[in-house]
Amino acid sequence: MASAQPYKRIPLTPSTWEQLSLLKKPGETFDHLISDLIEERQRQDMIRHVRHVAEHGDFVSLDEAEEAWKE
C-alpha cells in the first residue's frame, strides 16, 4: 500500500515566485499565504455572484415563496 504524500509541488515561473515572495510576511509559510489568497478569491467570487443576482435576479416576497413551495 502506497503512503499518501503530505505535500504537493506546484511549478511556478520565477516571476510568480517573486511576486508570491513579496506578498509573504516574515515567518509566514507559502502554504498559509496561498490559503489566504484562496480564501480572498472565494470571498470576491461570492460578492460578484451576489451583486449579479441583485442586479439581474427575479425576486419574490417570502410569502410568495412560501406559497410556491406549498404547490
FIRODO-856725 format. One record per residue: z, y, x of N, C-alpha, C in turn; residue number from 1; residue in one letter. Coordinates in pm, 1 decimal, always signed. Layout:
% residues N
{{Z,Y,X},{Z,Y,X},{Z,Y,X},NUM,'a'};
...
This chain:
% residues 71
{{+0.0,-118.0,+84.0},{+0.0,+0.0,+0.0},{+0.0,+124.4,+88.6},1,'m'};
{{-95.7,+213.2,+66.8},{-105.6,+335.1,+147.5},{-5.9,+439.3,+97.8},2,'a'};
{{+55.9,+508.1,+192.5},{+150.1,+612.6,+153.0},{+75.1,+742.4,+127.6},3,'s'};
{{+123.9,+817.8,+31.4},{+61.3,+945.9,-1.1},{+95.7,+1048.4,+105.6},4,'a'};
{{-1.2,+1127.6,+144.0},{+22.7,+1233.3,+241.4},{+90.2,+1350.1,+170.8},5,'q'};
{{+196.1,+1404.2,+230.0},{+266.7,+1513.6,+163.7},{+191.3,+1646.0,+169.1},6,'p'};
{{+95.4,+1660.1,+257.5},{+23.3,+1786.2,+273.5},{-125.9,+1762.0,+273.5},7,'y'};
{{-199.3,+1861.8,+230.8},{-345.4,+1859.6,+234.4},{-392.1,+1970.1,+326.9},8,'k'};
{{-505.5,+1950.7,+386.4},{-565.8,+2052.5,+471.8},{-675.0,+2123.4,+394.1},9,'r'};
{{-679.3,+2254.7,+407.1},{-779.9,+2335.0,+339.5},{-856.4,+2412.7,+446.6},10,'i'};
{{-986.0,+2383.1,+463.6},{-1062.5,+2456.7,+563.7},{-1082.7,+2602.1,+520.0},11,'p'};
{{-1059.8,+2693.2,+610.8},{-1076.6,+2836.4,+585.6},{-1162.0,+2897.1,+695.0},12,'l'};
{{-1236.7,+2998.6,+658.2},{-1309.1,+3072.4,+761.0},{-1207.3,+3155.6,+838.5},13,'t'};
{{-1238.8,+3193.2,+961.7},{-1145.8,+3278.2,+1037.3},{-1111.5,+3407.6,+963.2},14,'p'};
{{-1208.0,+3464.4,+892.3},{-1183.8,+3587.5,+818.0},{-1080.7,+3566.4,+707.3},15,'s'};
{{-1094.7,+3457.2,+633.7},{-999.1,+3427.9,+526.6},{-861.4,+3401.1,+584.6},16,'t'};
{{-855.4,+3327.7,+694.1},{-727.7,+3300.9,+760.6},{-658.6,+3432.1,+801.3},17,'w'};
{{-735.7,+3524.2,+857.3},{-679.4,+3653.2,+898.7},{-627.1,+3731.5,+779.1},18,'e'};
{{-703.9,+3732.7,+669.7},{-661.0,+3805.1,+550.4},{-533.1,+3745.1,+492.0},19,'q'};
{{-525.3,+3611.9,+488.4},{-402.4,+3547.1,+441.8},{-286.0,+3580.8,+533.3},20,'l'};
{{-310.3,+3578.8,+661.5},{-204.8,+3609.3,+758.6},{-151.0,+3750.2,+739.6},21,'s'};
{{-238.1,+3844.3,+703.3},{-193.9,+3981.3,+679.8},{-108.8,+3993.0,+553.4},22,'l'};
{{-135.1,+3907.3,+455.0},{-57.1,+3908.5,+330.4},{+79.1,+3840.8,+346.1},23,'l'};
{{+86.9,+3748.6,+440.0},{+208.3,+3668.5,+458.6},{+319.5,+3753.2,+517.6},24,'k'};
{{+437.7,+3743.4,+454.2},{+554.8,+3815.7,+503.0},{+619.4,+3736.8,+616.3},25,'k'};
{{+693.2,+3803.9,+705.2},{+761.5,+3732.0,+812.4},{+854.0,+3623.4,+754.8},26,'p'};
{{+842.3,+3504.2,+807.1},{+924.8,+3392.8,+762.5},{+870.7,+3320.6,+640.1},27,'g'};
{{+769.3,+3376.2,+575.8},{+710.9,+3313.4,+457.2},{+611.8,+3206.3,+500.8},28,'e'};
{{+610.0,+3097.0,+430.9},{+513.6,+2991.0,+462.1},{+381.4,+3020.3,+390.9},29,'t'};
{{+273.7,+2963.6,+443.3},{+145.6,+2977.1,+376.2},{+150.8,+2909.6,+239.7},30,'f'};
{{+224.9,+2800.6,+228.5},{+239.3,+2732.4,+100.1},{+299.6,+2826.8,-4.0},31,'d'};
{{+404.5,+2898.0,+33.7},{+469.0,+2991.3,-59.2},{+374.1,+3106.3,-93.9},32,'h'};
{{+305.5,+3160.0,+6.4},{+210.3,+3268.6,-17.1},{+101.5,+3224.6,-114.4},33,'l'};
{{+43.2,+3109.2,-90.9},{-64.9,+3061.5,-177.4},{-12.4,+3032.2,-317.5},34,'i'};
{{+108.1,+2978.0,-328.2},{+168.6,+2955.7,-460.1},{+184.5,+3087.2,-534.9},35,'s'};
{{+229.8,+3191.5,-465.3},{+243.0,+3323.8,-527.3},{+107.4,+3378.7,-570.9},36,'d'};
{{+4.6,+3360.2,-488.1},{-129.4,+3406.6,-522.9},{-182.5,+3332.9,-646.2},37,'l'};
{{-156.1,+3204.0,-654.8},{-197.9,+3125.6,-771.3},{-127.1,+3176.1,-896.7},38,'i'};
{{+2.7,+3197.6,-886.3},{+80.3,+3247.1,-999.7},{+27.4,+3382.3,-1047.4},39,'e'};
{{-2.8,+3470.7,-953.8},{-55.8,+3602.6,-989.4},{-192.7,+3589.7,-1055.7},40,'e'};
{{-276.8,+3501.8,-1004.7},{-410.1,+3480.0,-1064.3},{-397.5,+3426.9,-1206.2},41,'r'};
{{-304.9,+3333.6,-1227.1},{-284.3,+3279.6,-1360.7},{-235.2,+3388.6,-1456.6},42,'q'};
{{-148.4,+3476.6,-1408.7},{-98.1,+3586.7,-1489.7},{-212.0,+3681.2,-1527.0},43,'r'};
{{-296.5,+3713.9,-1429.7},{-409.7,+3802.8,-1455.6},{-508.5,+3739.2,-1553.9},44,'q'};
{{-532.5,+3608.6,-1539.4},{-622.4,+3539.2,-1631.6},{-567.3,+3543.2,-1773.9},45,'d'};
{{-436.1,+3525.3,-1788.3},{-373.8,+3528.5,-1920.5},{-386.0,+3668.5,-1980.9},46,'m'};
{{-362.0,+3771.2,-1901.3},{-374.1,+3909.0,-1950.5},{-517.3,+3936.5,-1995.6},47,'i'};
{{-615.9,+3893.1,-1916.0},{-756.4,+3910.8,-1955.0},{-786.5,+3840.5,-2087.3},48,'r'};
{{-733.5,+3720.8,-2102.6},{-755.9,+3643.4,-2224.7},{-693.4,+3714.0,-2345.6},49,'h'};
{{-570.1,+3759.1,-2331.1},{-502.1,+3827.4,-2441.3},{-576.3,+3955.6,-2478.6},50,'v'};
{{-621.7,+4029.5,-2379.1},{-698.2,+4151.9,-2407.6},{-828.4,+4120.0,-2480.5},51,'r'};
{{-895.1,+4013.4,-2437.6},{-1020.2,+3973.6,-2503.0},{-994.2,+3937.3,-2648.9},52,'h'};
{{-890.6,+3859.1,-2673.3},{-856.4,+3820.7,-2810.2},{-820.6,+3944.0,-2892.0},53,'v'};
{{-743.1,+4034.9,-2832.7},{-703.2,+4156.2,-2904.9},{-824.5,+4241.3,-2941.3},54,'a'};
{{-924.2,+4245.1,-2854.8},{-1042.0,+4328.4,-2878.6},{-1146.0,+4260.9,-2968.2},55,'e'};
{{-1155.8,+4127.6,-2961.2},{-1265.0,+4058.5,-3029.8},{-1219.2,+3954.6,-3131.3},56,'h'};
{{-1090.5,+3931.3,-3140.7},{-1041.2,+3825.1,-3228.0},{-1031.8,+3867.7,-3373.0},57,'g'};
{{-1034.3,+3768.4,-3460.6},{-1011.3,+3791.3,-3602.3},{-865.5,+3759.8,-3629.8},58,'d'};
{{-797.1,+3853.5,-3690.4},{-655.1,+3837.2,-3714.9},{-627.8,+3829.8,-3864.6},59,'f'};
{{-528.8,+3751.0,-3898.2},{-482.3,+3740.5,-4036.3},{-331.9,+3760.6,-4035.8},60,'v'};
{{-278.8,+3795.0,-4150.3},{-133.9,+3811.4,-4158.6},{-68.0,+3674.9,-4149.7},61,'s'};
{{+60.5,+3673.6,-4120.9},{+133.4,+3546.9,-4114.9},{+134.5,+3478.1,-4250.6},62,'l'};
{{+143.0,+3556.6,-4356.9},{+139.7,+3498.8,-4491.4},{+6.1,+3428.4,-4516.8},63,'d'};
{{-104.1,+3492.7,-4476.5},{-235.4,+3431.5,-4492.3},{-247.2,+3304.3,-4408.3},64,'e'};
{{-195.0,+3307.2,-4289.2},{-199.3,+3189.1,-4202.1},{-119.0,+3075.4,-4262.6},65,'a'};
{{-2.9,+3106.3,-4316.8},{+81.5,+3003.5,-4378.6},{+10.2,+2940.5,-4498.3},66,'e'};
{{-54.8,+3023.6,-4578.3},{-129.3,+2972.4,-4693.2},{-244.2,+2882.6,-4647.7},67,'e'};
{{-312.4,+2922.4,-4541.1},{-425.1,+2843.2,-4492.2},{-377.2,+2706.9,-4443.0},68,'a'};
{{-258.4,+2700.5,-4383.7},{-205.6,+2572.2,-4336.2},{-170.4,+2479.9,-4450.4},69,'w'};
{{-133.8,+2536.3,-4565.0},{-96.4,+2454.0,-4681.1},{-217.6,+2387.8,-4744.3},70,'k'};
{{-333.9,+2447.6,-4728.0},{-456.3,+2395.3,-4792.7},{-506.5,+2272.0,-4726.9},71,'e'};
